[in-house]
Amino acid sequence: MGEQPIFTTRAHVFQIDPNTKKNWMPASKQAVTVSYFYDSTRNSYRIISVDGAKVIINSTITPNMTFTKTSQKFGQWADSRANTVFGLGFSSEQQLTKFAEKFQEVKEAAKLARDKSQEKIETSSNHSQESGCETPSSTQASSVNGTDDEKASHGPAESAHLKSENEKLKLALTQSASNVKKWEIELQTLRESNARLTAALQESAASVDQWKKQFSICRDENDRLRNKIEELEEQCNEINKEKERNAQLSRRLEALESEIQEKERELKDLRKQGEIIPQLMSECDFVTEKLEASERENQNLEDKVRSLRTDIEESKHRQRHLKMELKNFLEVLDGKIDDLHDFRRGLSKLGTEN
């Protein structure tokens, strides 16, 4: 059957920068197809992605691999054989979750396949050892304990059985030898990858020390720049204050200029009025004469008012006196009326008695 795709999605592909081992480098300009493939002949799984004619991902999944979600839409895994770290950026969190679940499923399947192959190898090796140990003893026992008739009767069948067993053992040994060679190649590859990773780790450690030094230098430079920025900010504040004072002075100057213009207009008006002062003086004399005549008339009127006030006071006094006399008369009249009422009641009483 060969390799068959079992899961396909689309994502932006990234690879770790081999120099810094920190920054991501885009492997595709746009979202590309990323697929899981299963090889039935080798019983292995791979992640493959192709951008045009370029293969940007060819990663065989092993049980030791781990897919890590670093954000809601980004995940990564390390491939020791390719000596790199792959990163995938998805358009949604659901796609990332599906890819991570499929990665875990394929990882478990790869682990089961590895365990089965190891069991087969162990079984075949044990079987070959047992066959190698038991065959001479069985043949020896038959040659010692058996008779010539038994040898004649059982010899061809046992030899055919032994031949078939030997063929099977030869196949198992050939397969185990090929597997051993393949494992030796994989072990060598792993050792080389381990050496490369160790070298990369040492380089990264050296880079970390260098980055620490650069960070210290940058921090000192940052502190110096921060102090410089604070000084510049203070200078900017002083400049802004000067600008504000200049703006206030400009507004004050404009106000003074407007006041000067207003005063000049008032001065012009006063000059115009100064031209008509003689006419105003003559009018003022005429008005003064009228005012004096009015004052004399006012004085006469005040005298009349005082005499009228005196007359009013006298009339008020007479009215108060008349009111007192009228009040006394009313009181006497009330007494007389009471006496008449009493006299009438007496008359009526006498009339009723008679």
Contacts in CASP RR format, 6 or more apart in sequence:
PFRMAT RR
TARGET T0000
AUTHOR 0000-0000-0000
METHOD contacts of the structure
MODEL  1
MGEQPIFTTRAHVFQIDPNTKKNWMPASKQAVTVSYFYDSTRNSYRIISV
DGAKVIINSTITPNMTFTKTSQKFGQWADSRANTVFGLGFSSEQQLTKFA
EKFQEVKEAAKLARDKSQEKIETSSNHSQESGCETPSSTQASSVNGTDDE
KASHGPAESAHLKSENEKLKLALTQSASNVKKWEIELQTLRESNARLTAA
LQESAASVDQWKKQFSICRDENDRLRNKIEELEEQCNEINKEKERNAQLS
RRLEALESEIQEKERELKDLRKQGEIIPQLMSECDFVTEKLEASERENQN
LEDKVRSLRTDIEESKHRQRHLKMELKNFLEVLDGKIDDLHDFRRGLSKL
GTEN
1 40 0 8 1.000
1 41 0 8 1.000
2 39 0 8 1.000
2 40 0 8 1.000
2 41 0 8 1.000
3 37 0 8 1.000
3 38 0 8 1.000
3 39 0 8 1.000
3 40 0 8 1.000
3 46 0 8 1.000
4 37 0 8 1.000
4 38 0 8 1.000
4 40 0 8 1.000
5 35 0 8 1.000
5 36 0 8 1.000
5 37 0 8 1.000
6 36 0 8 1.000
6 37 0 8 1.000
6 38 0 8 1.000
6 106 0 8 1.000
7 35 0 8 1.000
7 36 0 8 1.000
7 99 0 8 1.000
7 102 0 8 1.000
8 33 0 8 1.000
8 34 0 8 1.000
8 35 0 8 1.000
8 36 0 8 1.000
9 33 0 8 1.000
9 34 0 8 1.000
9 35 0 8 1.000
9 90 0 8 1.000
9 95 0 8 1.000
9 98 0 8 1.000
9 99 0 8 1.000
10 31 0 8 1.000
10 32 0 8 1.000
10 33 0 8 1.000
10 34 0 8 1.000
10 91 0 8 1.000
10 95 0 8 1.000
11 31 0 8 1.000
11 32 0 8 1.000
11 34 0 8 1.000
11 88 0 8 1.000
11 89 0 8 1.000
11 90 0 8 1.000
11 91 0 8 1.000
11 95 0 8 1.000
11 99 0 8 1.000
12 26 0 8 1.000
12 28 0 8 1.000
12 30 0 8 1.000
12 31 0 8 1.000
12 32 0 8 1.000
12 88 0 8 1.000
12 89 0 8 1.000
12 90 0 8 1.000
13 26 0 8 1.000
13 27 0 8 1.000
13 28 0 8 1.000
13 32 0 8 1.000
13 34 0 8 1.000
13 49 0 8 1.000
13 51 0 8 1.000
13 56 0 8 1.000
13 57 0 8 1.000
13 86 0 8 1.000
13 87 0 8 1.000
13 88 0 8 1.000
13 89 0 8 1.000
14 24 0 8 1.000
14 25 0 8 1.000
14 26 0 8 1.000
14 27 0 8 1.000
14 86 0 8 1.000
14 87 0 8 1.000
14 88 0 8 1.000
14 89 0 8 1.000
15 24 0 8 1.000
15 25 0 8 1.000
15 27 0 8 1.000
15 56 0 8 1.000
15 84 0 8 1.000
15 85 0 8 1.000
15 86 0 8 1.000
15 87 0 8 1.000
16 22 0 8 1.000
16 23 0 8 1.000
16 24 0 8 1.000
16 25 0 8 1.000
16 84 0 8 1.000
16 85 0 8 1.000
16 87 0 8 1.000
17 23 0 8 1.000
17 24 0 8 1.000
17 25 0 8 1.000
18 84 0 8 1.000
18 200 0 8 1.000
20 207 0 8 1.000
21 200 0 8 1.000
21 203 0 8 1.000
21 204 0 8 1.000
21 207 0 8 1.000
24 87 0 8 1.000
27 51 0 8 1.000
27 56 0 8 1.000
27 57 0 8 1.000
28 49 0 8 1.000
28 51 0 8 1.000
28 56 0 8 1.000
29 51 0 8 1.000
31 91 0 8 1.000
32 49 0 8 1.000
32 50 0 8 1.000
32 51 0 8 1.000
32 56 0 8 1.000
33 49 0 8 1.000
33 50 0 8 1.000
34 47 0 8 1.000
34 48 0 8 1.000
34 49 0 8 1.000
34 57 0 8 1.000
34 88 0 8 1.000
34 99 0 8 1.000
35 47 0 8 1.000
35 48 0 8 1.000
35 49 0 8 1.000
36 45 0 8 1.000
36 46 0 8 1.000
36 47 0 8 1.000
36 102 0 8 1.000
36 106 0 8 1.000
37 45 0 8 1.000
37 46 0 8 1.000
37 47 0 8 1.000
37 48 0 8 1.000
38 44 0 8 1.000
38 45 0 8 1.000
39 45 0 8 1.000
39 46 0 8 1.000
43 113 0 8 1.000
43 116 0 8 1.000
43 117 0 8 1.000
44 60 0 8 1.000
44 61 0 8 1.000
44 110 0 8 1.000
44 113 0 8 1.000
45 60 0 8 1.000
45 61 0 8 1.000
45 106 0 8 1.000
45 109 0 8 1.000
45 110 0 8 1.000
46 58 0 8 1.000
46 59 0 8 1.000
46 60 0 8 1.000
46 61 0 8 1.000
47 57 0 8 1.000
47 58 0 8 1.000
47 59 0 8 1.000
47 61 0 8 1.000
47 86 0 8 1.000
48 55 0 8 1.000
48 57 0 8 1.000
48 58 0 8 1.000
48 59 0 8 1.000
49 55 0 8 1.000
49 56 0 8 1.000
49 57 0 8 1.000
50 56 0 8 1.000
57 86 0 8 1.000
58 82 0 8 1.000
59 77 0 8 1.000
59 79 0 8 1.000
59 81 0 8 1.000
59 82 0 8 1.000
59 86 0 8 1.000
60 79 0 8 1.000
60 81 0 8 1.000
61 103 0 8 1.000
61 106 0 8 1.000
61 107 0 8 1.000
61 110 0 8 1.000
62 107 0 8 1.000
62 110 0 8 1.000
63 107 0 8 1.000
63 108 0 8 1.000
63 110 0 8 1.000
63 111 0 8 1.000
63 114 0 8 1.000
64 80 0 8 1.000
65 77 0 8 1.000
65 78 0 8 1.000
65 79 0 8 1.000
65 103 0 8 1.000
65 107 0 8 1.000
66 77 0 8 1.000
66 78 0 8 1.000
67 75 0 8 1.000
67 76 0 8 1.000
67 77 0 8 1.000
67 99 0 8 1.000
67 100 0 8 1.000
67 103 0 8 1.000
67 104 0 8 1.000
67 107 0 8 1.000
68 75 0 8 1.000
68 76 0 8 1.000
68 77 0 8 1.000
69 75 0 8 1.000
69 96 0 8 1.000
69 100 0 8 1.000
70 76 0 8 1.000
72 93 0 8 1.000
72 96 0 8 1.000
73 89 0 8 1.000
73 90 0 8 1.000
73 91 0 8 1.000
73 92 0 8 1.000
73 93 0 8 1.000
73 96 0 8 1.000
74 87 0 8 1.000
74 88 0 8 1.000
74 89 0 8 1.000
74 90 0 8 1.000
74 96 0 8 1.000
75 87 0 8 1.000
75 88 0 8 1.000
75 89 0 8 1.000
75 96 0 8 1.000
75 100 0 8 1.000
76 85 0 8 1.000
76 86 0 8 1.000
76 87 0 8 1.000
76 88 0 8 1.000
77 85 0 8 1.000
77 86 0 8 1.000
77 87 0 8 1.000
77 103 0 8 1.000
78 84 0 8 1.000
78 85 0 8 1.000
78 86 0 8 1.000
79 85 0 8 1.000
79 86 0 8 1.000
80 190 0 8 1.000
80 193 0 8 1.000
80 194 0 8 1.000
80 197 0 8 1.000
81 189 0 8 1.000
81 190 0 8 1.000
81 193 0 8 1.000
83 193 0 8 1.000
83 196 0 8 1.000
83 197 0 8 1.000
83 200 0 8 1.000
88 96 0 8 1.000
88 99 0 8 1.000
89 96 0 8 1.000
90 96 0 8 1.000
90 99 0 8 1.000
117 179 0 8 1.000
121 176 0 8 1.000
121 179 0 8 1.000
124 172 0 8 1.000
124 173 0 8 1.000
124 175 0 8 1.000
124 176 0 8 1.000
125 172 0 8 1.000
125 176 0 8 1.000
127 169 0 8 1.000
127 172 0 8 1.000
128 169 0 8 1.000
128 172 0 8 1.000
128 173 0 8 1.000
128 176 0 8 1.000
131 165 0 8 1.000
131 169 0 8 1.000
132 169 0 8 1.000
135 162 0 8 1.000
135 165 0 8 1.000
142 150 0 8 1.000
142 151 0 8 1.000
142 154 0 8 1.000
142 158 0 8 1.000
143 151 0 8 1.000
END
